Amino acid sequence: MHQLTLAEIARGLADKKFSSEELTKVLLARIAQLDPQLNSFISLTEDLALSQAKAADARRANGESGALLGAPIAHKDLFCTQGIRTSCGSKMLDNFKAPYDATVVAKLAAAGAVTLGKTNMDEFAMGSANESSYYGAVKNPWNLEHVPGGSSGGSAAAVAARLLPAATGTDTGGSIRQPAALTNLTGLKPTYGRVSRWGMIAYASSLDQGGPMARTAEDCAILLQGMAGFDANDSTSIDEPVPDYSASLNGSLQGLRIGVPKEYFSAGLDPRIAELIHNSVKELEKLGAVIKEISLPNMQHAIPAYYVIAPAEASSNLSRFDGVRFGYRCENPVNLIDLYKRSRGEGFGPEVQRRIMVGAYALSAGYYDAYYLKAQKIRRLIKNDFMAAFNEVDIILGPTTPNPAWKLGAKNSDPVAAYLEDVYTITANLAGLPGLSMPAGFVDGLPVGVQLLAPYFQEGRLLNVAHQYQLHTDWHTRTPTGF
Ligand code: GLN
């Protein structure tokens, strides 16, 4: 039963082959048995899951239907869940029980999804390896000595190991697409504003976006359908109608113009990944797509710009954690300044402290123009590059990551080495564009992802291309040994 996708679960529940309660029990037992190897969950919510499953079964018995009704999922532990610990992977929020549900959580619960638990993540979503979590590193089910990617590494590892069919993630600079690539999943970062950020603990507010992680594009369509939509509580939410994503899966790719940026195939890319990307291009050509070389000339500036803007916003967002209002408070403070200093010094881990310092520096009066303002200008140039490219093509295709999953600890002494792994993903966040990563093959037994980018609000087009590709390839069906 644990091999079923969301789409198959929906059919099985509709055909009364099994109940949501039965399925939930099977998956909870599987998590108890296998997750100790992976560390993909921070909290399990067994009681909530069983009551939601029973309620979903009752709704089906009453004639209700819906692709998510009774479907087991998990939430990255930065989505607020009422009365349940919402830790953001940090000691700072280890004792924090959210007083309300994030919009995404509430919407999925209303659609009948069953929450099995909260998944592990890099502290405050800062990282590309899921090694900065206060709750310990997550392991990649494809090789337990390797990282699963980050920051949504817990969601990725759990879904890849068939502990559950799908989970939510968030993507500020690649945290849905990169762990999806490194664990053989399909993951989609929606257009900025498509999915509400209300109740999603902020890292960098102008870049953060929640989205689905699953094994197939078909399942991402189902989960995104439940997540997307306007929310008056999020001032950057966009009031655009939500299309039927599942209905868009079967469009023909005949004549689809796919742009492949020449800058993507630079020296930093593992040549074995380059070859797999070229194979995926050939596959899409067979399905009728037309390939065109394009250029994104400002891509080389994306990492420096991102690693100014994201920490700048983080330093501002994280100022609310002061030991007074939320979360961790140090023991026996001697005065207010001591309370602030020690609560933050003891509550935040080293990567979060590094980013707060970088961000505060970039925003300080003397350096604002040189760093923050400059980075914002680069952001605009990157957006303009994409706008020009999308005048010529419908989709942009390239690798999701320059390398496959690295060994645990391999990049710990050099944070910049880890930052460079984000080179292909962060541009979509800087421009606010939707992006999807899907399985494209293996290097040394480790999964490789191909990334597709589309114009604003064209999530349906991304899902369509990925679904057609998955009808003709079987990379996404491969299961890690031992799971
Ligand atoms: N790796 C990037 C960072 O550390 C992106 C993280 C994310 O998307 N949340 O900032």
Residues whose N, C-alpha, C, O or C-beta is under 5 A from the ligand:
A	BS01	LIG	A125 M126 G127 S128 S151 T170 D171 T172 G173 G174 S175 D422
